[in-house]
C-alpha cells in the first residue's frame, strides 16, 4: 500500500500463480492505517485518514491489471477520526472506535443497503 505519491494497493494471491493486481485507493486516501481482508476474500476493510471504507476487489479481470476499487461503504464520523474497527464472523455487525473514545455499532447489511441507495 502506498501513500500520497503511490495511492495503490497491490494484491497478489499466494494460492495461484497469477500476476498481481494494482488497485487505486479511493479518492482522498493518502495511505492506509489499518487493512483487513474479510471472510469472503473479496472485501477489504480499510481505515485511511480517519475514515472507514469497505472496498470490493472482486471486479478484477485477467486483462485489467490496474483499476480503481469499488467502495461499498464509506463511513465518516463528524469531528472524530475512526481509529479501529471490528466485524463479526457472520459479517452482520460493524463496530467502529474513534479517537474520542466513542464506539459506534452498525448493522452491516443495513449500512450497505443505505450506501447503495445513496449512490
Secondary structure, DSSP 8 states (H G I E B T S, - for coil): ---TT--EEEE--SSS----EEEE--TT--S-SEEEE-TTSSEEEEEETTEEEEEE-TT--SS--EEE-EEEEEE--TT--EEEEEE-TTS-EEEEEETTS-EEEEEHHHHHHHHHHH-
